[in-house]
Amino acid sequence: MTFIINEKSNYFEDILSESPIERLFLQEIIKYLEIGTEIDQQIEYDTKIGKFRVDFLIRKDQIEYVVELDGKDFHKPEIDIWRDAFLLGENKFKSMIRIKGKDITHSLNECLYFLSRVFPETFSQRGKANLSTLIEFENKRAIDENLEENMFKSIDTFYLPKVEFEDEEKKSYPSIEINYKNQSDFKNWKNYYGFAIEERIYNIPELNKRYFKM
């Protein structure tokens, strides 16, 4: 089912969300998206290694990206890396964002601001302005600086550190972790996909055994 953002987008019937974090993400992001932006939920794609379902597909004109919310009980990295590689390698969509469930729960505005910077065409001018005022200045600056440095040309994951003091010693801990993959820039997923195609292996346990020696 496709939901199209309109003047009354705060009012909709959410019947497809499968978890509290999906419901929270959806009811918040629609406040900031541009009119005409489309959101699809729970879309299934067939690939050579199986059928996979994505949480959200967001589209506006030529911009298209998937958002996956990684609750700890439902996602396994040793499966997801191959899943993502084939979804992107077989051109099912252009970009994928993975966000930790804990970050949706505790740092949703930062996550939405990040999306508004990476895919600004899908967010309204008012939405972008509002999001920029809803997060701490240091967090906004960290996101802006990393994006302006084009770190995603070579790195898949963005970390927004949490700074604390312990016994007068400054320490940083991972606070927000967002994984971003697309078809245009160099990404590790291309190595995984290329290996599977070259070796003609389309079984995830066998791929992990051969690639990672697991």
C-alpha positions in Angstrom: 0.0 0.0 0.0 1.4 3.4 -1.0 0.9 6.4 1.3 1.3 9.8 -0.5 2.2 12.8 1.6 -0.5 15.5 1.4 -1.8 18.5 3.4 -3.5 16.1 5.9 -0.6 13.7 6.2 -0.8 13.6 10.0 -4.0 11.7 9.6 -3.7 8.1 8.3 -4.4 4.6 9.2 -1.3 2.6 9.9 -2.1 -1.0 9.4 1.2 -2.4 8.1 3.8 -1.5 10.8 5.1 -4.7 12.4 6.8 -3.2 15.4 6.7 -0.2 17.8 9.8 1.4 16.2 8.2 1.2 12.7 5.1 2.8 14.0 7.0 5.6 15.7 9.3 6.2 12.7 6.3 6.5 10.3 4.2 8.7 12.5 7.1 11.1 12.9 8.7 11.2 9.5 5.4 12.1 7.7 5.4 15.4 9.6 8.6 16.5 7.7 8.3 15.1 4.2 7.5 17.0 1.1 4.0 16.9 -0.4 3.9 14.2 -3.1 6.5 12.0 -1.5 5.4 8.4 -1.5 6.0 5.8 1.3 5.5 2.1 0.8 5.8 -0.5 3.6 6.7 -4.1 3.8 7.6 -4.5 0.1 8.9 -7.9 -1.0 11.7 -8.4 -3.6 12.8 -11.6 -5.2 16.6 -12.1 -5.6 18.9 -14.9 -6.5 19.4 -15.8 -2.9 15.8 -15.5 -1.8 12.8 -13.3 -1.2 13.3 -10.3 1.2 11.0 -7.7 2.6 12.0 -4.1 3.4 10.5 -1.9 6.0 10.0 1.4 4.1 10.5 2.5 0.5 10.5 6.3 0.1 10.2 8.0 -3.3 10.0 11.5 -4.7 10.6 12.0 -8.5 14.0 10.4 -9.2 14.9 10.0 -5.5 14.4 6.5 -4.1 15.7 4.9 -0.9 14.8 2.1 1.5 14.9 2.6 5.3 15.4 -0.5 7.4 15.0 -0.3 11.2 17.2 -2.9 12.8 15.5 -4.2 16.0 18.0 -6.5 17.7 15.6 -9.4 17.7 14.9 -9.5 13.9 18.2 -8.6 12.2 21.4 -10.7 11.9 24.4 -9.0 10.3 25.6 -12.3 8.7 22.4 -12.4 6.8 21.8 -8.7 6.2 25.1 -8.1 4.4 24.2 -10.6 1.7 20.6 -9.5 1.6 21.6 -5.9 1.1 24.2 -6.8 -1.5 21.8 -8.6 -3.7 19.0 -6.1 -3.3 21.4 -3.3 -4.5 23.3 -5.5 -6.9 20.1 -6.5 -8.7 18.9 -2.9 -8.9 15.8 -3.3 -6.7 16.3 0.3 -5.5 18.9 3.0 -5.5 19.9 3.5 -1.8 19.5 1.9 1.6 19.6 3.3 5.0 19.9 1.1 8.1 19.1 2.6 11.5 19.4 0.9 14.9 16.1 0.4 16.8 17.6 2.0 19.9 18.3 5.1 17.8 14.8 5.4 16.6 13.6 5.1 20.2 16.2 7.5 21.8 17.5 9.8 19.0 14.8 9.9 16.3 15.1 13.6 15.5 18.9 13.1 14.8 18.1 10.2 12.5 15.4 12.2 10.6 17.8 15.2 10.3 20.4 12.9 8.9 17.9 11.6 6.3 16.8 15.2 5.5 20.5 16.0 4.7 21.1 12.9 2.6 17.8 13.1 0.7 16.7 16.7 0.9 14.3 16.5 -2.0 12.0 14.3 0.0 11.7 16.7 2.9 9.8 20.0 2.9 11.5 23.3 3.5 9.6 23.7 6.7 10.4 20.1 7.8 14.1 20.6 7.2 14.1 23.8 9.2 12.2 22.3 12.1 14.4 19.3 12.3 17.5 21.5 12.4 16.2 23.2 15.5 15.1 20.0 17.3 18.5 18.5 17.8 21.5 19.6 19.9 23.8 22.0 18.1 26.9 19.7 18.5 24.9 16.8 17.0 23.8 18.9 14.0 27.4 20.1 13.4 28.7 16.6 13.6 26.2 15.4 11.0 26.8 18.4 8.7 30.6 18.1 8.9 30.7 14.4 8.1 28.3 14.8 5.2 30.2 17.8 3.8 33.4 15.8 3.9 31.7 13.1 1.7 32.7 10.4 4.1 30.2 8.1 2.5 32.3 7.9 -0.6 34.4 5.3 1.2 32.7 4.5 4.5 29.4 2.7 5.0 28.6 3.7 8.5 28.1 7.1 10.2 28.7 7.3 14.0 27.5 10.2 16.1 29.6 9.8 19.3 28.3 10.2 22.8 30.8 12.1 24.9 30.9 11.5 28.7 33.4 12.1 31.5 34.5 9.3 33.8 36.8 10.2 36.6 37.6 13.4 34.9 38.6 11.5 31.7 36.8 12.3 28.5 35.5 9.2 26.7 33.4 8.7 23.6 30.8 5.9 23.1 28.8 5.1 20.0 25.4 6.9 20.3 23.9 6.8 16.8 24.9 4.3 14.1 23.5 4.7 10.6 24.5 2.5 7.7 24.2 4.0 4.2 24.6 2.1 1.0 23.9 3.2 -2.6 24.6 2.1 -6.1 26.9 5.0 -7.2 29.7 5.1 -4.7 32.2 2.5 -3.7 30.8 0.3 -0.9 31.6 -3.0 0.7 28.4 -4.5 -0.6 29.8 -4.5 -4.1 32.6 -6.8 -2.9 30.1 -9.2 -1.4 27.9 -9.2 -4.5 30.8 -9.5 -6.9 32.2 -12.5 -4.9 28.8 -14.3 -5.0 28.3 -13.7 -8.7 31.9 -14.7 -9.6 31.7 -17.9 -7.5 28.1 -18.6 -8.5 27.1 -19.1 -4.8 23.5 -18.2 -4.0 23.2 -19.7 -0.5 23.9 -17.4 2.5 25.4 -20.1 4.8 27.7 -21.2 2.0 28.6 -17.6 1.2 29.5 -16.9 4.9 31.6 -20.1 5.0 33.5 -19.3 1.8 33.9 -15.5 2.2 34.3 -15.2 6.0 35.5 -18.7 6.7 32.6 -19.0 9.2 
